[in-house]
Amino acid sequence: MNKKTQQKEAEPQDMNNNLLVGYVRKSNAGGALKVSINTSAFGDCSTYVTSDGQAYVPLVISLNALGKVLSGERAVTTLSQLQD
């Protein structure tokens, strides 16, 4: 087995089951984060309901990747939902 195949097998299974929902980037002025959500993908997301009846869509952003966006090392990172 080659090294590339070994690395691919070592990745957690759920990393391949993320639903890409949108992107996060810094505003041009640098004082805010801009979140762009694909409405079609957002509609495909699973939700949960709190005890007060409010529905939410749980989304994730990698802290490492977000830090790189904030520092200017990267222009954009992904906004995703973890899929089971």
Sequence and secondary structure as in RCSB ss.txt:
>XXXX:A:sequence
MNKKTQQKEAEPQDMNNNLLVGYVRKSNAGGALKVSINTSAFGDCSTYVTSDGQAYVPLVISLNALGKVLSGERA
VTTLSQLQD
>XXXX:A:secstr
  HHHHHHHHS GGGGGEEEEEEEEE TTSSSEEEEE HHHHHTS  EE TTS EE   B  HHHHHHHHHTS S
EEEEEEE  
